[in-house]
Amino acid sequence: MRDARDVLIRPVISEKSVGLVEENKYTFWVDTAANKIEIKSAVEKMFKVKVDEVRTVNVNGKEKRMGRYVGRTPNRKKAIVTLKPGHKIEGFAGL
């Protein structure tokens, strides 16, 4: 098993992800090679909570232009973690 800090990269701070906090769902950017079991154990270890469910989404990178030069943003993986009732992550997204 990898270290929890290698699996979880950072939380996703967007209008939608902050709204999901009310439903006890937290969103993180995770390592592209991480599976749901690793993500679950990493969240439980880092935040001392119990995880109910993990859903993952592979996000393809977008093509970006800067004048005549073309580049791509990297492919990423997003995990939406649902916690068991009564558990919550303090200080998530400044809440």
Sequence and secondary structure as in RCSB ss.txt:
>XXXX:A:sequence
MRDARDVLIRPVISEKSVGLVEENKYTFWVDTAANKIEIKSAVEKMFKVKVDEVRTVNVNGKEKRMGRYVGRTPN
RKKAIVTLKPGHKIEGFAGL
>XXXX:A:secstr
   HHHHEEEE  SHHHHHHGGGTEEEEEE TT  HHHHHHHHHHHH   EEEEEEEEE   EEEETTEEEE   
EEEEEEEE TT   TTGGG 
